Amino acid sequence: MNRQMLSTIGAETGAGLLQAVRSPEFVLPTLALPVAFYLLFGIVLSPGSGERAAYLLATYGIFAVMGPAIFGFGAGVANERERGWLNIRRVAPVPAWGFVLARLLVTVVFGVLALIPIYAVAGFVGDVALPRQTWFLLAATHLLAVVPFSLAGLTLGFLFSASAAVAVANLVFLFFAVLGGLWLPAALFPEFLQAVARAMPSYHLAEVSLSVVDSGQAREPLTHLAIVAVMTAAFAAAAIAAWKRQENR
Amino acid sequence: MVYTANPEMAISTRGLRKSYGAVEALRGVNLDVPRGEICAVLGRNGAGKTTLISAALGLTEPSAGSVSVLGRAAGSLAARRSTGAMLQDADLPDLLTAREHLTFFASCFASPADVDTLIQRTQIGDFSDKRYKALSGGQKRRVQFAVALVGKPDLLFLDEPTTGLDQDARRAVWGRVRELADAGKTIVLTTHYLEEADALADRIVVLAGGRVIADGSASAIRQHIGGALIACETNVDETAARALPAVRSAQTRGRLLTLLSDDAASTLAALLRDDPALKELSVSKPSLEEAVAALTTEGSTGGELAPSENPRAVAGGQE
């Protein structure tokens, strides 16, 4: 990557963050919802149980980064495409992946902003005590989730009109959250729902982050990580196909 | 992809076709725009103007044929480095200011225009620090014009650049376009304002039904049309009027029937015979607007459609 490209990606990331700062009515709910849910289900409704608070910290962290990724890419890209901004952007001499990377960086920043209050609530209110390197490993796992969800969102953004994309993104968001076992552990699901859960990227990401916080139980983080990698590649292929499809319309 | 790389030409297309499902937007366009020219592409809505520009920008993949820009494949990074564009129906993000938009686009080019100078030259300083959302339609258009110039392009596409602009703003854009042409840049513009094409363009390309049906200077196109324009209020309908002697085309505009005639005297004689009570009669030389309307009417009715391989070349020397 040359310096030119770096400066473009830097400028576009900056512009994306600036726009976010200027639309708090969209940004604040996205950031507040996960921590509010965690506070309710992870702390208030499971008093005195540090173990449960730690378990739900792992899954709600995935939930927290999923919102900015699916909505930012899904609804955001659909809107920009519909307004013709994407075409203006495509005329500029920057490869398409630059645009995706800049947006990904913006989403990572959002992911961090969504995670900080959850970690704070877990540590200070929920009495979740983890070694320092575990906190960092957990954060890395949670932020890694930005990539598959962003690619899934990007696919939606190319396939649906701006108004439809919001509705579909909501649906996908809820499916991934509930059926992936981010709100309630998938282990409590009936058998057939557990099968559904295994088809969700959120489930495998949750398993990876659970293995980070909870080393006592036998999990297979590498298997789940491999499944996440396959699903990410599938979302990337879908996003590229959807991109090509709308380019020729 | 096969394309004719001719570095002498700002744009070169060969047999360019584009279909959207069953709709053929371009049906075999051969067009060469030499560097340094201001070329206006005219035609009705749906004639293929925007599709032609999209293909030249690489925004849409041709179904057949080729298009090259400045000797490079349309849409390639190399072509985009020397190209600027003001698109139709394309908005910038609402929450950034014009200055922020220009600064972002400047970051995409190796040696961009200075943002402050550009703001001054395009006369958008009064609103360059307001959010895009808060601007009027005309102001937004002018910001898009400035954005198209950030990369100091050799080739500039302007798709309906002055739609929604008031007279002063329109003249400001025209002035800037002339300056750019004087500096050797190539400008390709589409417009609904024939006055604009007349005032700016060295060359006019008329599209109808996805084909080039006329290509030449404004005066050549006017001359080529020749004839006389007859307008009147009459009970003779369009179809009957087309059957009158020497009538090339007929159109109803409001209450008036408008005829383009190769021989006003014989047409008038027949018209008066059919409807002696006709009113509001006028006979005039066609303006560029009427010339183009007449051309595109012929083209869209399909009667005298020029084959795509041999567009009606009306410029001197191409005849």
Interface residues (C-beta under 8 A of the other chain):
Chain A: Q4 S7 T8 G10 A11 E12 A15 L18 Q19 R22 S23 E80 R83 G84 W85 N87 I88 R90 V91 A92 P93 V94 P95 E247 N248 R249
Chain B: Y20 L57 G58 L59 T60 E61 L77 R80 R81 T83 G84 A85 L87 Q88 D89 A90 D91 L92 P93 L95 L96 E100 T103 F104 F105 S107 C108 F109 A110 R131 Q144 V147 G151
